[in-house]
Amino acid sequence: MDTPGNGPLPTLRKQRNGVLMLDPFAEIVGVPVSDPDGLIVSPYNAMPLECCIKKWAPGPTLGRTNTLQLIWKVGGVERVADFVVFDEISFAAATFPYSLYVPAHYMMDFDAVIELRYRVVEEGSPDVDSPPRMLRLDRNPPVFVSPSDHPEFVDSDIASSGITESVLANYEFIEIKVPKFLVRERDDQVALYLSDETPPFPMIYDYIQTFHFIDEPLVLRVHRDLFRALPNGRAYMTVRAYDRAGNYSPLSASMDFMVNLIPSPGRLPPPEIRPPAYYDLLLKRDDARAGIAVVIPTQYDGYAPGDAVVVLWHGRPVAETPITGFPFTVTVPWSILRIPGPLMRESVPVQYEIRRAGRPPFPSPVRSFETDFTIAGQDHANAPALLNASLTKVQVFGNGSGLFNELDLRDRIAGASVWVRLYMDPQPGQVLSLYWGNRGPVAYYTVQPGDVYDQLIRFVPDVSGSLVVEEGNHPGLPVHYTTSNGVNEQLAPDTLVNVHVDPLIDFPDPEIKHTLHGSVPYLTCASRPAICHGVRWKVPVVAPMDVGDVIYFFWQGFRANNWSDPILGTEFEGSLTLISEHFINGAEIVVLPWETKIEPMRNFASATAKYFVYRNGALLGKSSEGPKGRVRIDRKSPGGDYPCQPGDPGFCDGTDLQWLPAAVDDTRE
């Protein structure tokens, strides 16, 4: 508990054999309590010495005073260095610890041991002294034995060669012998001055070493990097000794030596960003995709072959790269460009360090660059690539057909609506732009307040029927969108839409390539070529058919001769891809096999044939399904009871005309 305005509670009087005792000094400013000698160090020996005294009790009472005296005793002679008289009121108002001061002129002795105490004097009572504090005053500076004495290299080879790259490569520390000085004591220090002029200017030492023991060899161990600060040519070193009190010797004589080093990298130009990035004063994802590179624009002083550079991007290092010329560029990978954690716009401090074997790094000036790698949508593993596979694909609905990701003739006028589920953390004002095939943007959606992740939104306006028609048929029309936050864009994956909205072309019917018999023509056992080898059809190859188009051919058998009552299992499908020869002779399709596709049509039966033409997977047109694509079949002879079968006289018995069916790309039962 503290007393108001007076700090801690006072220390109570202590009794020892009836004699009043006081506490030691709270503090003697400039003299550490831990120092057993109580050395008054410079600059405290040149100014009034502040002595802080704790509050004592009970202090002056009504009508009586206490005189507080500061006692300075040297060589048995005691002096009152400072005092103050307290009455009851002033004592209560005083702030403790209370300071008394030894005047500066008391400390003019060159070497003295002082006994310092404080005393409380009260009229009618014995004087009471505090425990003494022993102090030492030392103004005797160390002095070198001879004014001509100078430091010298311990290694004679270094003394003869001077400071070279070879020396610094072999010695991390250079040992320097210091000349002896008088009045040596513990914790003396020796300061070393290295300069290309003598005496050194400015008078600031480069290295200082403490010698804790008086018998310790006077040898400085100086790190080699201090010598690199010297210019090539003649250099000088000199020393000065300090004692613990802060007294110091004159400079020693100097010793000269030669410096022959490869110049250190210096005057490093600030880093730049390789154009055209940062022309707009902002680094974005399109810049990162093109490659953001830090440039050392010009050669720095002291460049040497073998120098390498490490770029520090916001403190994150890019792998060390050997420098091969100037300007020199270092590409910064995305893993370094992207800040850890959530993305935000930031000002990035950038610098580079020149690395040279056996040397500490040489840092360039720091320059800051504005970056913004934020996006509308969640980030992805392939960043900074524009295509963001984590974005959901659009869903396309035919407004006329109701089909999903497919449009047909019914959508030629009604068009299509396009929907998508929102990405993570949508922010108001972000824009989604829709692209339809090679066209776009054709529609938009602007994120609204309250929109949330996975919300299904609709692009506005719908894709018009006229646009669908203009883009044309396509088996997998790519439809996608981009997201934008006004700075960076992201591209969503394509949705492939099967578009077949163009009017189908009516192509000529297939033509049967057999002789027919009767007033109402029939395909019979007398037809040639014999139908047991298959029913042969010719597909007329006409414009706008083209090489590479695919013909899909279909055949169906019926029990009745009016193309009714289809026979299950007689269905035939075949296909072929058009080649140039087909445009000369047409394309042939043969319906096989006999047993399942032809034989079931026996007495006054019938069959139909039709085909479809596809180009690049999209339907181009179909046969007109006119009379040429229909044929009647009757395998009974007039007056006969049974339909003909292969091997019957005159029908596939080896005497009829033999022929080979044309090849097809694909035949399926």
Beta strands, then each sheet from edge to edge (+ up, - down):
strand 1: 2-3
strand 2: 7-8
strand 3: 14-16
strand 4: 19-21
strand 5: 27-28
strand 6: 49-53
strand 7: 66-74
strand 8: 77-86
strand 9: 98-102
strand 10: 111-121
strand 11: 128-129
strand 12: 133-138
strand 13: 143-144
strand 14: 152-153
strand 15: 163-164
strand 16: 173-177
strand 17: 181-182
strand 18: 188-195
strand 19: 207-211
strand 20: 219-223
strand 21: 233-242
strand 22: 255-260
strand 23: 272-273
strand 24: 293-296
strand 25: 308-313
strand 26: 316-317
strand 27: 321-322
strand 28: 328-331
strand 29: 346-355
strand 30: 362-363
strand 31: 367-371
strand 32: 395-398
strand 33: 406-407
strand 34: 416-421
strand 35: 431-436
strand 36: 439-446
strand 37: 456-458
strand 38: 474-484
strand 39: 489-491
strand 40: 495-499
strand 41: 505-507
strand 42: 511-512
strand 43: 522-523
strand 44: 535-539
strand 45: 550-558
strand 46: 572-577
strand 47: 587-591
strand 48: 605-615
strand 49: 618-623
strand 50: 630-633
strand 51: 666-668
sheet 1: 1+ 2-
sheet 2: 3+ 4-
sheet 3: 5+ 6- 9+
sheet 4: 8+ 7- 10+ 11-
sheet 5: 8+ 7- 10+ 12-
sheet 6: 13+ 17-
sheet 7: 14+ 16- 20+
sheet 8: 15+ 22+ 21- 18+ 19-
sheet 9: 23+ 24- 28+
sheet 10: 26+ 25- 27+
sheet 11: 26+ 25- 29+ 30-
sheet 12: 26+ 25- 29+ 31-
sheet 13: 32+ 34- 37+
sheet 14: 33+ 40+ 38- 35+ 36-
sheet 15: 33+ 40+ 38- 39+
sheet 16: 41+ 49+ 48- 45+ 46- 51+
sheet 17: 41+ 49+ 48- 50+ 43+
sheet 18: 42+ 44- 47+
end
